[in-house]
Amino acid sequence: MPVSYGSIAIGKCFATPTNDVRQVVGLDRGSVSYVLRGKLAFPSWDRTAWQITSQDAFASEVSAEVDADWRSTGATTL
């Protein structure tokens, strides 16, 4: 189920159905910038590694808000 637009904010983390985590690092006029962390890899804070998508696409591609220290085992959704 997609998340609501209102819940997308800088610093929040969201899990995808494939257990990747996206941390929002920027919002600008309907666009969301985020870093991606997979099951074993941690995000790069280098701006060149940031990914940008529309707010609509981001909301539909993630399944739940999660804690920032979320791991693939014992996940806690908010």
C-alpha angles and dihedrals in degrees: 000000000000120000121242120261090238092062094057107098138148111278096021121121127218131190123222123217088258092057097254116138124223118198114199111232101167145015124197129164098323096326126112123207115200145164120228127223120188127198093283106015127078122215125269113231090205108119090226089065094053117111122214128204138155119278089242093054093044093051092049096045098053124069106197145358112253137186115275090244092052117147130190090255121060095009117188115205120200 
